[in-house]
Amino acid sequence: MPFALYILGLAVFAQGTSEFMLSGLGPDIAADLNVSLSTAGTLTSAFAVGMVIGAPVMAVLSRNWPRRTALLAFLVTFLLVHVVGALTTSFAVLLATRVVGALANAGFLAVALVAAAGMVGPNAKGRATSVLLGGVTLACVAGVPGGALLGQFWGWRSAFWAVALVSVPAVLAILRSVPAAAPGTEGSDARGELRSLRAPRLVVTLLLGALVNGATFCTFTYLSPVITDVSGFSESWVPALLALFGAGSFVGVTVAGRCADARPVPFLLTGAVALLAGWVLLALTAGHPVAAVVLVPVQGALSFGVGSALITQALYAATGAPTLAGGFATAALNVGAAVGPVGGGIALSAGLGHRAPLWVSALLVASALVVGAVALARRRQPPSGNESRWSSPQVNSATQRRG
């Protein structure tokens, strides 16, 4: 794999750390800036909103930009807003930096995915993408617990400084290693791609991804108080349990990559049922430290395994949108990442206790199961009229290929 590809992965690691690290910093930010914990939780939602808006918009805008220029512009913007976030004493300013940082993150990913595919041969695009997105998993395993640890010793601002510092070598390496050529779109038409994204099967898949990811972020955002106030761990245990969640996410993504292509429906159905059972079980047993230690990585594996499998299915369903499918899949997942913490915050503000986000997560996954069951039943009906849209030749051939 080209060296520049690993540099892009380093930048994605910094961006993933920024997106997820607030799960361990929320209480400190709330205390320092004199806001409630649920208000501090909106910082995660703000980042997700920026990703929701930025992913499709930047995917369209960056189609004809020079790669190196676009990557540098997005990454430098991302770096600078973290410097501002580390310096500000205003919650409103911090909230604004999260939105701008997310827009830059979304733009960077949109260009980096195209650049990564262009750096390798036609038969190595999957490996290239895995190297690039491996930065997100690494952020869960090391970056997020590291941010929480920095926050405990030197305050939450040190985590923002760390993200900015990790981005610096990526900026310098992109200047030297990434070619400045424009990211060819192979003559694809943006309007035609947008029309193809309205396919019913794709819409349902994106909705399922939003619901599952909403459940993940609902609990992940408030995992720190669950660990300390419900499970009874001291704050020093928070980084370790966040690392367990990240390790579980790595296992889940790895297993999903090997299984979801061959048997997507059984894999998703089994994984979603297990995920629902896990959230319910964690909500009931979170007061027992051993149960929390066991279930936190299990839920990380199930959440990211099901979520990554849904991304794969979205890409299969969007064959007519080769340059925009990834952006819209990212947007859908971040709709969930925005809505989930809001739902958890509402439950907390209602005085339902620190277990409440766990129950909201269970409700979101249950909703996904209902939607998925209805959509699957409709697809299995004999095609007639509008229902034929669910069984296009492309969909059938892809299903046969994987089933």
MIPAKE-754341 format. One record per residue: x, y, z of N, C-alpha, C, O in turn. Coordinates in steps of 0.02 Angstrom, whole numbers, plus 50000, padded with zeros to 5 digits. Example, Ala and Ser with C-alpha at 12.3 -4.5 7.8 and 13.67 -1.06 7.14 Angstrom:
506604971650390506154977550390506604983550390507124983450423;506424988850354506844994750357506455000250394506705005750402;
***
This chain:
500424994050000500005000050000500435006350000500945006550035;500265011449961500655017549959500705020950028500235020750068;501275024150040501375027550104500845032950115500615033950171;500665036450062500175041850069499505039250095499135042950128;499345033050082498715030150105498705029650181498195030950213;499285027850210499325027450283499295034350315499065035150371;499535039350278499495046250303498765048450306498545051650353;498395046650254497675048250255497335044650313496895047450345;497545038450326497285034750383497435038250449497025038150494;498035041350455498205045050515497735050950525497505052250580;497585054450470497125060050475496425057650495496085060950536;496205052050467495555049250486495545047250559495035047850593;496115044750584496175043050655496055049250698495685048950747;496375054850680496275061050718495555063250716495275065450766;495245062750657494555064850650494075060250687493585062550718;494215053650685493795048950723493865050050797493365049550834;494465051550821494565053050891494155059150912493845059150965;494165064250870493785070250885493035068850888492685071450931;492795064650843492085063250841491845059450902491305060750929;492265054650926492045050250979492265052251049491985049851098;492785056451055493115057451120492675060851172492815060351231;492135064251151491725067851199491355063151246491095065351298;491315056651229490985051951274491345051451340491035049851391;492005052951341492375052851404492515059651432492805060251486;492315064951397492475071751419491845075851438491905081351464;491265073051425490645076751436490565079751505490425085651511;490655075851559490575078651626491055084351641490865089351672;491685083851618492175089151631492005095451592492065101051618;491785094751530491585100551490490985103951522490965110051527;490505099951543489905102751575490085106751637489825112251647;490535104051678490725107651739491135113851725491025119051756;491595113451676492035119051662491665124851629491805130651644;491185123351585490825128551549490145130051579489745133851551;490015127051637489405128551675488765127151635488325131351632;488725121151606488125118951571487935112051598488345108851632;487335109751583487115103151606487445097651565487705098951510;487435091651591487725085951556487365084751489487675083251439;486705085351490486325084351428486495089751377486505088451317;486625095951400486825101351354487515099751325487625100751265;487975097451366488635095551341488575089951290488975089651244;488085085651299487985080151251487805082551181487905078951132;487535088651176487365091351110487995092751067487935093651007;488585092951098489195093751060489295087851012489525088650956;489125081851036489155075950993488645076550937488795074950879;488045078750954487525079550903487725084950852487595084150792;488045090350875488255095650830488755093050779488725094750720;489225088850801489705085950755489355081550705489505081650645;488865077650730488495073250685488095077250634488055075350576;487785082750655487405086950609487865089650554487675089750496;488455091850574488935094250524489125088750475489215090150415;489195082550499489345076950455488755075550409488845074050350;488145075950436487545074650396487515079550337487395077650280;487615085950352487585091050300488195090650254488135090950193;488775089750285489395090050247489515084150202489795084950147;489305078050223489475072150183489195072550112489585071950064;488545073550102488295073950033488505080349997488675080249938;488495086050033488665092350001489395092349978489545094249922;489845090250022490555090150004490695084849951491145085749910;490325079349953490415074249901490275077149832490605075349783;489775081449828489605084649764490105090149747490365090449691;490255094549795490695100249782491405098249766491745101549726;491645092749796492345090849788492465086349728493035084149717;491955084949688492025080349632492575082549583492925078249555;492655089049573493135091549524493705095449554494075098849519;493785095149620494345098649653494995094749645494975088649642;495565098249640496205094649645496245091149713496095094049765;496465084949711496445080949772496855084049829496605084949884;497475085549814497915088049867497665094549896497675095549957;497425099049853497165105449877496555104449922496495107549975;496105100049901495505098849940495665095650007495405097650059;496105090550006496295087250069496615092150117496465092050177;497055096250092497395101150135496905106350163496925108050222;496455108750120495975113750143495535111050199495435114350250;495285104950190494855101950241495235100450305494995101650360;495835097650297496215095650357496465101650396496445101550458;496705106850362496935112850398496345116150434496425118450490;495765116450402495175119150436495005115050498494865117850551;495035108450491494895103950548495395105350605495195105750663;496025106150588496545107450638496405114050674496425114350735;496265119350636496185125950665495585126450712495615129750763;495025123150694494435123650737494565120050803494255121750854;495005115050804495165111850867495615116150911495575115950972;496025120250879496405125150918495935130250950496015131951009;495455132550911494965137250938494565133950995494445137151046;494365127750985493985124251037494385123351101494105123751155;495035122251094495455121451154495545127951191495685127951251;495475133651157495595140151188494965143551215495005147651260;494385141851188493785145651204493525144151274493625138751302;493195149151302492845148251366492085148751356491705148851405;491865149051294491165149751278490895143151250491165140351203;490355140651280490055134551254489785135551183489825131051142;489515141451168489245142751102489795142351049489685139650995;490385145151064490945144751018491175137551009491305135350953;491205133851065491405126851061490915122951017491125118750978;490275124451025489765121150984489865122650910489805118250868;490015128950895490125130950825490735127350796490735125350737;491275126650836491865123150811491725115850795492025113050749;491255112850832491085105950819490735105250750490865100450713;490305110050735489955109750670490445110850613490445107150564;490865115950618491355117450565491855111750558492025109750502;492075109050614492535103350612492225097350578492565093750541;491585096150589491245090550557491175091650482491265086950443;491025097750461490995099250389491665097750356491695094850302;492215099850389492875098550362493025091050362493315088550314;492825087550414492925080350417492555076950360492845072650326;491925078750349491535075750295491855077050227491885072550185;492085083150216492415084750153493055080750143493185078350089;493445080150197494065076250193493915069050174494245066250130;493425065950207493265059050193493015058150121493195053250088;492615062850097492355062350029492925062149978492905058249931;493425066449988493995066549941494465060749954494725057749907;494585059150018495065053850035494845047050007495265043149986;494195045650008493955039249982494115038649907494305033349883;494015044149870494175044149799494935043649788495165039849745;495315047449828496035047349821496325040549837496775038149802;496065037349890496315030749910496215025549855496655021549840;495625025749824495475021049770495925022349710496095017649674;496115028649699496535030249642497275028849653497655028949605;497475027449715498175026149729498375018849718498975017349716;497885014449709498035007349703497735004549639497375008149604;497874998349624497594995149565496854993749572496584994349627;496524992049517495794991049518495574985349563494994985149584;496024980649579495834974949620496034975749693495964971149733;496274981649711496494982849780496114988449814496334990949867;495554990549785495184996149815494904994449883494874998649928;494694988149892494434986149958494964986750012494824989250067;495564984349997496114984950046496274992250060496394994050118;496274996350008496425003450018495905006750063496085010650108;495275005150052494745008050093494805005650165494685009550211;494994999250174495054996750242495615000050280495565001350340;496165001550244496715005250277496485012250297496635014550352;496115015450253495885022250267495395022350327495485026150373;494895017950324494385017950377494625014450440494295014850492;495195011050436495485008150496495655013450548495695012050607;495745019650524495865025150571495295026250619495395028350676;494675025050596494095025950639494095020850694493975022550752;494225014450677494245009250728494805010550777494725009650838;495385012550752495945014150796495775019850843496005019950900;495375024550819495155030050862494745027350920494815029750977;494315022450907493915019550961494345015751011494225016151071;494865012150986495275007951029495765012151069495845011051129;496095016951036496635020651069496495028051077496625030851130;496235031151025496155038451027495655040751078495795045551115;495075037551082494555039751128494765038651201494715043251241;494995032551220495235031751289495825036351304495885038951360;496265037351253496815041951264496575049051278496855052551321;496065051151241495775057751254495485058351324495555063451357;495135052951345494855052951413495395053251465495325056551516;495945049651453496505049651500496835056551504496995058951558;496935059651446497205066451446496745071251484496975075551521;496085070351474495615074651509495655073951584495565078951620;495785067951608495825066851680496445070051710496425072451767;497005069951674497625072551701497725080051687497975083651730;497535082351627497675089251609497065093151586497135098651560;496475090451595495865093951577495645092251506496035089951465;495005093551493494715091651428495035095251370495035092751314;495305101351382495605105151327496215101651298496365102451239;496575097851339497175094451316496995089351261497405088151217;496405086451264496195081651212496105085251145496275082451093;495845091351147495775095251085496455097051057496565096750996;496925098951101497605100451078497925094251047498265094750996;497805088351076498095082251050497845080750980498235078750937;497195081750968496915080550901497245085250850497415083150795;497335091550869497655096350825498385094350810498605094850753;498745092150861499445090250852499515084050808499975083650767;499065079150816499095073150774498965074850701499205071450656;498565080150689498405082150621498995085450585499015085450524;499475088250623500025092050592500455087650546500555089450489;500695081750570501105077750524500715075450462501015074450409;500065074450469499665072550411499645078150360499695076850300;499595084350383499605090150337500265090350299500265091050238;500825089550335501485089950303501585084150254501865085050200;501355078250274501455072450230501015072850168501225070650114;500415075450174499985076350115500315080950065500275079850004;500635086250090500995090850045501525087250004501635089049946;501845082250034502405078850001502195072649962502505070849913;501665069249985501525062549960500915061849916500885057249874;500425066149923499795065249886499845069049820499995075049820;499705065749764499725069349699499175074549695498645073849726;499305079749657498825085349653498305084349599497915088949585;498285078549568497815077349513497105077849536496945076549594;496655079649490495945080149506495655073249513495845068649477;495175072249560494855065749570494355064249515493785066449518;494565060449465494125059149408493465056049427493445051449468;492935058549399492275055949413492015051449356491435049449356;492455049949308492305045349255491655047149218491285042749196;491535053649211490965055949172490295054949205489775055949173;490285053149268489645052049301489275058649310489585063849320;488615058149307488205064149312487925064649383487605059949408;488035070349415487815071049485487065070649491486805067549538;486695073649444485965073449448485705066349439485235064249473;486025062649394485825055749384485955051549446485555047249464;486515052749479486675049149541486165050849595485945046449632;485995057149601485505059149651484835055849639484495053949687;484635055149576484005051749561484035044449582483545041749607;484595041249570484655034049587484655032949663484505027449686;484815038049702484825037349775484125037149805484055036249865;483605038149763482915037849788482625030749786482045029749803;483025025849765482775018949761482525016649830482875017749879;481925013549834481635011749898482095007349941482145008450002;482425002449910482854998049950483415001949983483585000750040;483695006749947484235010749974483975015250030484295015950082;483395018250020483105022650071482995018850136483165021350190;482725012750131482605008650191483265006950225483315007150286;483765005150185484415003350214484725009250250485015008450304;484675015150221484935021150255484555022650319484855024750368;483895021550319483505022650379483715017750434483775019650492;483825011550416484055006550465484735008550494484855007950554;485175010850450485835013050473485775018850522486135019050572;485325023550509485225029250554484965026950622485205029350673;484495022250623484215019950686484735016150728484795017250788;485105011650695485605007750731486165012250757486385011550814;486395016850715486925021350738486675026250791487055028250835;486035028150787485745032250840485765028650906485925031750957;485625022150907485665018250968486375018050995486495018751055;486855017150949487555016850969487775023351003488075023251057;487635028950970487875035350996487465037751056487715041551097;486845035551062486445037451120486785035151184486855039051231;486995028751185487335026151245488065028451247488315030151301;488405028351189489125029951189489255037051215489745038251249;488805041651199488895048551222488865049151298489225053151327;488445045051329488345045451401488635039351437488425037551492;489115035951404489405029951435489805031451498489815027551545;490135037251498490535039051557490115039351621490305036151670;489555042951623489145042951685488825036151700488715034551758;488685032151648488435025451661488965021351698488805017851746;489585021951676490125018151706490245020251779490335016051823;490225026751791490395029251858489795029351905489845027151962;489225031851881488655032851926488205026751933487865025951984;488205022351882487775016451885488185010251903488015006551949;488725009151866489135003151878489575003851939489804998851967;489705010051961490095011152022490845011352012491215010952062;491085011851951491805012351939492045019451954491665024251950;492675019951972492975026551980493125029451911493115025851861;493265035951908493395039151843494005036351809494055036551747;494475033551847495075030751816494925024651773495335022751731;494335021551782494145015851742493825017751675493765013551631;493635023951668493285026051607493695024751545493435021851497;494335026751542494725025451481494765018051464494745016151405;494835013751515494895006551503494255003751472494284999751426;493685005751498493055003251472492905006051403492605002651361;493105012251390493045014951323493485011051274493295009851216;494075009051298494525005051256494204998251241494274995651186;493864995351291493514989051280492974989751227492884985451184;492604995251230492094996551179492414997051111492164994351062;492985000551107493345001251044493614994551018493584993250958;493874990451063494114983851043493544979651016493624976050966;492974980051049492384976551024492184978950955491994974950912;492234985550943492044988250878492504985650823492284984350767;493144984750839493614982050790493424974850772493424972950713;493254970850823493044963950810492404963950768492344959950721;491934968250785491304968450748491394970150675491104966950632;491794975250661491914977250591492264971650553492104970350495;492754968350586493124962950554492654957150536492674954650480;492244955050584491784949550571491274951450518491114947350474;491014957550521490514959750472490814959650401490474957850354;491444961750395491754961750330491814954850299491814954150238;491864949650342491934942850316491274939350306491224934650265;490754941550341490124937850340489554941350303489144938050272;489534947950307488944951550283488864951150208488294951550184;489404950350170489344950050097488994943550075488584943650029;489164937950109488904931450087488174930550106487774928250065;487994932150168487314931050192487064937250228487014937250290;486914942750192486774949050225486144948950268486154951550324;485594945950244484974946150282485034942150347484854944850399;485264935850346485344932250410485824935750457485714935950518;486374938450430486864941750473486554947850507486634948850567;486194951950468485894958050496485334956350544485284959550597;484924951550529484374949750573484634947050639484414949150693;485114942250636485394939550697485754944850737485684945250798;486144948950703486524954250738486064959350770486204961450827;485524961350736485074966350764484694963650824484604967250873;484474957250821484124954350879484604953950939484414955550995;485224951750926485714951450980485874958351007485974959151068;485884963350963486024970150985485464972751030485604975851082;484844971551011484274973551053484304970151121484224973351172;484434963551120484474959951184485044962551227484984962951288;485594964451195486164967051233486014973651267486214974651324;485674978251231485504984751262485034983751321485104987051373;484534979351313484074978051368484444974951427484334976951485;484874970051413485244966751467485714971651502485774971451563;486034975951464486484980851496486094985751538486324987751592;485504987851514485094992451554484884989251620484844992651671;484744982751619484514979251679485084977651727484984977451788;485684976551700486234974151742486814979051749487344977251775;486724985251726487274990151727487524991551797488094993751806;487114990251848487334991251917487834986151941488124987051995;487944980951903488434975751921489064976851880489044976151819;489634978451910490244980051873490464974551825490674976051769;490404968251845490624962851801490194962651738490464961651683;489554963551745489114963651687489294969251640489284968351579;489444975151667489634980751625490274979351587490324980851528;490774976351620491404974851588491304969951530491634970551479;490854965151538490724960251486490314963151429490464962151371;489784966851446489314969051396489544975151356489344975951298;489974979351384490204985351347490574983351283490394985951230;491064978751284491384976851220490914972851175490954973351114;490464968851205489994965051163489544969851124489424968851064;489304975151157488874979951123489264984051072488994985951021;489904985251086490324988551036490384984350973490344986950918;490494977750982490554973250925489904972850885489914973250824;489344972050921488704971350887488514977850852488274977750795;488614983550885488424989950856488804991350792488504993150741;489464990650794489864992150735489814986650683489884988050623;489704980450704489614975150656488994976050614489014975650553;488424977250648487804978450612487844984950571487624985150514;488124990150601488184996550566488594996050503488404998750451;489174992750507489604992150447489284987750394489374988950335;488914982550415488554978450367488024982450330487914981450270;487694987050365487204991350332487524996050283487234997550230;488134998550298488495002650250488624998750186488525001250131;488844992450195488974988150137488344987250095488364987750034;487784985950128487154985050092486934991450057486644991150002;487064997150087486905003550054487305004349990487045006749940;487935002449992488355002949932488124998049878488134999749819;487914992149898487644987349849487004990049817486894989149757;486604993449857485954995949832486035002249791485555004349758;486615005449792486715011849758487205011149700487665015249693;487105006149659487555005049602487535010749552488015011849515;486985014549551486935020049505487235026549530487195031649497;487535026449590487835032449619488535030949645488645030949705;489005029649600489675027449621490065032549660490485030649701;489945039049650490335044149685489965047149745490285050249788;489305046349748488915049549801488655044649853488435046749907;488675038149838488375033249885488715033549953488375033450004;489375033849954489725034050018489555040250058489485039850119;489475045950025489295052050060488615051650091488515053950147;488135048750055487455048250083487415042850136487015043550183;487795037550131487825032550184488115035650248487865034550303;488645039550239488925043050297488435047950327488385048450389;488055051450285487555056150310487015052550350486815054950403;486785046850326486265043150361486505040850430486135041450479;487115038250432487375036050497487435041850545487325041050605;487605047650519487685053450563487025056650582486985060350631;486495055350543485825057150567485685053550632485435056550680;485855047150633485785043350695486225045950750486025046450808;486845047750732487305050350782487075056950811487255058750867;486685060650772486405067050797485795065950840485715068950893;485345061550816484705060450851484795056450915484475057850966;485235051550914485335047150972485505050851036485165049951086;486035054951036486205058651097485655063451119485565064551179;485285066351071484735070651090484205066651128483945068951179;484045060751102483565056551136483795054551206483405054651253;484435052851211484705051251277484695057151324484545056451383;484855063051297484845069151338484145070851362484055073051419;483645069851319482955071151339482755066551396482435068551444;482955060151390482795055351443483135057151508482845056551562;483765059551504484115061651564483795067851595483705068151656;483615072651553483305078751578482625077451609482395081351651;482295072051589481645070251617481705066951685481205065051716;482325066051708482425063151773482365055551775482205052751827;482475052251718482395045051715483025041251736483025035051735;483545044751754484155041551779484655040051724484515040651665;485265038151746485815037251698485745030851658486105029951609;485285026351676485155020551634484705022351574484655018351527;484395028151576483905029851524484185029551453483835026951409;484805031951439485055031351370485095024151346485025022851286;485215019351391485225012351372484545010051347484505006351298;484015012251381483345010451360483155013851294482815010951253;483385020051285483255023451221483605019751164483335019051109;484225017351177484585013451127484195007151108484145005351050;483925003851159483524997851146482904999451103482734995651058;482595005051118481995007151080482175008451007481795006650962;482735011650994482945013150926483085006750886482895006250828;483425001950918483564995650883482924991750871482844988750818;482464991850919481814988550909481444991650850481124988150811;481484998250843481175001650787481484999450721481144998450671;482154998650721482494996350661482274989250642482184987750583;482184984950691481954978150677481254978250646481114974350599;480814982450671480144982850643480164985350571479854982450527;480534990750559480594993450491480894988250444480654987350388;481424984950467481744979850425481284974050409481284971550353;480894971850459480444966250448479894968050398479734964050354;479624974150403479114976350356479404976850285479084974750237;480004979750280480304980550213480474973750183480374972750123;480714969050223480884962450198480264958750174480264955550122;479724959250213479094956050193478844958950128478584955250086;478904965450119478664968650058479084966449998478824965449944;479734965850008480174963649953480014956649930480114955049872;479774952349976479654945449959478964944349928478794938849907;478564949649924477924949149890478034948749815478534951349790;477584945549778477664945349705477684952449677477254956449694;478174953949634478234960749607477644962649563477474959049516;477344968349578476794970949537476734978349551476794980449608;476614982249499476524989549508477144992649538477704991449515;477024996749590477575000249622478054995649658478634997249668;477794989649680478214985149717478804982549676479304980449704;478744982849609479294980449568479924984549577480464982349560;479844990449604480434994649616480914991549666481504993049667;480644987049709481064983949760481494978349731481944975849765;481364976349670481714970549643481994972149574481844968849525;482414977249571482724979049508483214973649488483454969849530;483394973149424483884968149402484534968849439484854963849455;484754975049452485384975949488485344973149558485804969849581;484774974349592484694971849660484684964249660485004961149702;484314961249612484264953949609484944950749596485124945849627;485314953549549485954950649532486434951249591486824946649604;486414956949627486854957849684486664952949740487104950249773;486004951849750485784947249802485994940149785486224936449829;485914938149722486114931449703486864930549711487094925149730;487234935749696487964935349701488194934349773488704931149785;487794937149821488004936849891487654931349929487854929649985;487134928449900486744923749938486834916449921486504912249952;
***
